[in-house]
Amino acid sequence: APPTDAPATPAPATIAPPTAAPPTDAPATPAPATIAPPCPTPTTPTAAPPIPRSTLAPPTDAPATPAPATIAPPCPTPTTPTPATSTPAPPPPLSPYVVVSAAGGLVTSEGGLRAEYTLKLTTRPESMVMCRLTSSDRKEGRPTRPWVIWRERNWDTVQTVTVAGVDDNVLDGDVLYTISTKAVSRDRRYRRATVPDVTLTNLDNEGHDVFPGVVVETGTEGPLCTTERRGTHSFPSFSFHLVRRPASAVAVLIYSEDSTEGVTLPSHPARFIVKPDEWDKPVRVQVQGVDDSLPDGDVEYQLRFALWSLDRAFRRATPPRVACINMDDGDVRL
């Protein structure tokens, strides 16, 4: 290669020879004539029936668009249904009223049979509640006390109501009667309370020979003497037995007509069950005087029997009464 510092030699210029023009006196060649093809007869185009879009196929040369894949939702996993657990609603509060608990078929008799049922309150009263007991027929049966009383301190105490049959000395058969209860209180909730009636049957003892049912032995010709003096441990007693063998066991109830003067021992009223095989076996009963703290002198009272049995004769029996006298502690005579 030549040295880089030598001057560049310019390339020789190329001159093109002139183009000769054709002679002007030569005859001109005419251009060939262009013949147009015959025009076709115009015709009215016939409209083609529309083709549904669903039947049109895309051009074959167009790339086919893949249909979107349909993805099925996942199947739910089967689960065992869980039983619904609901918390039981608390019971509604008890409305203030008096509940009567009485067995069906309460029976009294003209021979002295008594019946019992109970009363109680459902809620604590705002004031003292008194229930007045009324018999629909006082000639057949009546409660042994006219009032049942609850105070705030003993409102939840169950009170026992005792109903005694009455001997009307009339041949009137067995008679139905009711004991009604009327609540009285400053607590108007209880004042408006409705207490259901209790229905009883009083068995008649007329129309047949008097059947005593029991034989009583006191060991004395006069009444049994009790005393109001405290510390006295000598209690008079008597015994009884049935007059004959009963067809069924006999329930015997002995009670005092005036429990403020004398009561039976060891409990009052005294209750016994006499079996048919023991009908002639004597049963001993003790009596105790009660101090009423009143200067009322010597007071007479009686002990009464009430019999109940499936044996109709004993159920309608008229047992004798035991006469007693309670000596006042200010003037004791033994």
Disulfide bonds with the S-S distance in Angstrom:
none
